[in-house]
């Protein structure tokens, strides 16, 4: 069995790779820079250098594979994020059809079930539909809010702030990307499922932003104050940072468009993963914040 893994150095993909190796597989990794792989990984995989937006590269690299873990690598910062995701998805779907890949696990998001009106998440919805049309067995992982989305907020957290445009008391699923990788790897190695399947990946509990601030206050051993801002303020901040209008809309509308959403997949045992935000923050975020603070003090 040959398993293709895209974005293998990302928070989810790197976990998938390690678990496939532990299961005795030699995964085929599609990435732009193989030097980013850890040395012990690089020797045990089939690394193919290229860009996931290059449909010819993806088709050739997936030839002969049995299964694939697919991720849309489109950054939120491009001018047309949804259109870019759709074009990338078309290449991925064509590669699945032409390569004969029989089983696909796709990293999607809560909100993709809306299909329209959820900012850049609409791009993931488009990729879901493109993959569904390939004839392969496809599993879409509709994931909650990644714990790792807090990593770009180190400046704010250092200053004791947590900023959001969301309703401070609205709850939503939060999840550790490593737990997503666990599910993806297990599904890639399991050949007993078929058809089109959707699975929510919701972390251990739904959290409000107010509750997140409380958890971080304890885990980081510093007072973290919630700072709600309106959508227009967020748009102005992103525009001032140099992002193009389409990118600004794609980012802001991911929250604005899903404020009243109830995830299509309910919280059940198979959508609930174990790692808590408190444990993840203490293990990963706290040391990063200490280093970040020390760097600012020098």
C-alpha positions, 0 to 999 in steps of 0.5 A, a space after each residue: 500500500 502506498 499512501 500519499 501525504 500532502 503538507 507533511 511538515 504541517 501540524 496535522 500532516 507531520 503527525 500523519 507521517 509519523 503514524 504511518 511510519 510507525 505502522 510500517 508504511 513508507 509514505 510518499 510525501 508531496 512538498 516544496 522543500 524536502 529539507 524541512 523534513 526532520 533527518 530521521 523522517 527524510 531517510 524513511 519516506 519517498 519525498 517528491 518536490 513540487 507545488 500542490 498548485 501544479 496539477 501536472 506535478 500532483 498527477 505524476 506524484 500520485 501515480 500508483 498510490 493507493 490512498 491519499 491525505 489531501 490538504 488545501 494549502 491555500 494561504 488566507 492571505 491571497 487575493 482570491 482565496 476561494 478561487 485559488 482553493 477551487 483551482 487547487 482542488 480541481 488539480 487534486 481531484 484530477 490527480 485522484 481520478 487519473 492515478 487510481 487512488 482508491 481512498 482519500 482523507 481530506 482535511 476540511 472544516 466545520 462550516 464547509 457544510 454551508 457551502 457558501 457564505 463562510 469566507 475562505 471555508 467556502 474553498 474547502 466546501 468546493 474541494 469537498 465537492 470536487 473530490 466527491 465527484 472523483 469516484 474514489 472513497 472519500 472521507 472529509 474531516 470537518 475539524 473544529 478551531 485549531 489550538 495552533 491558531 493561537 500561535 500567531 497571537 504571541 504578541 497579544 498573549 504577551 501583552 495579556 490580550 486575546 482578540 476575537 471578532 466572535 461572540 465571547 460567549 458563543 461555544 465552538 469545537 476546539 481541537 489539537 491538530 495532532 489528534 486530527 492526525 491520529 484520526 487521519 492516519 487510522 482512516 488511511 490505514 483502514 480499508 473497510 470503509 467506502 463511499 462518501 463519509 463526513 466525520 467531525 473532529 471536535 476536540 474534547 469540549 466546545 469552548 467559548 472565547 471567554 472560557 478560552 481566556 480563562 484556560 489560558 490565564 491558568 495554563 500560561 500563569 498570566 492574566 489573559 483578558 478577552 478583547 472583542 472587536 467588531 468585524 469592521 475593526 478587524 477588516 481595518 486591521 488586516 487591510 492596514 497590515 497589507 492584505 488585499 481586499 479579497 483576503 480580508 473578506 475571506 478571513 473575516 467572513 470565516 467567523 462572521 458567516 458561521 456565528 449561528 452555525 451548529 456543526 452538521 456532525 454532532 458531538 459524539 464519541 467518534 467526533 470527540 478527541 482527547 487533548 484539552 486546550 489546557 494541556 496543549 497550552 501548558 505543553 506547547 504555548 507556555 514555553 513558546 510564550 516564555 521564549 517570545 517574552 525573553 526575546 522582547 526583553 533583550 
